[in-house]
Amino acid sequence: MTSILCSHDTQPIPSEHFSEFTRGRTFGLHEPQMSYCQISHLLEISLNTVKDTILKEDQDGKERKCRGRYPKTTMLQDDAMVEDALSNRNTSYSEIANKVAASVSAMTVRRRLAQKHLKK
C-alpha cells in the first residue's frame, strides 16, 4: 500500500537523467495547457522536476544552467558582439554595447568576449 503523501507508486526520475525525448514530451504536454500536476502523474516525474524543466527553457532562448540571474543577452546577441569585436578591433566595449543591445553595459560586453576567449 502506498502512503498518502507519496505522489507516485515508483521512484521519480531525477531531472539530470532526463533524455531529450522526455524533455520534449514534457514541453509537448505543456503546450496544450496541461497542468504541471497532470504532466507529473502522466510521466511519473516529480512535480518540482516538471516545473524546473519547463521554467528553465521558458526564458526566450536564455537558458540558465546554474543559480543566479538570467543572462541579459541572448546567444544571438553574444555572437553579434563577438563578430563586431573581431571585425573592428578599435571599437570600445560601450560602442559594441550600443550597437548590439542598448540595455547592456560595457562590462557585460567585456564578460561575453572573455567567455569566448577574446581580449581587447
Beta strands, then each sheet from edge to edge (+ up, - down):
end
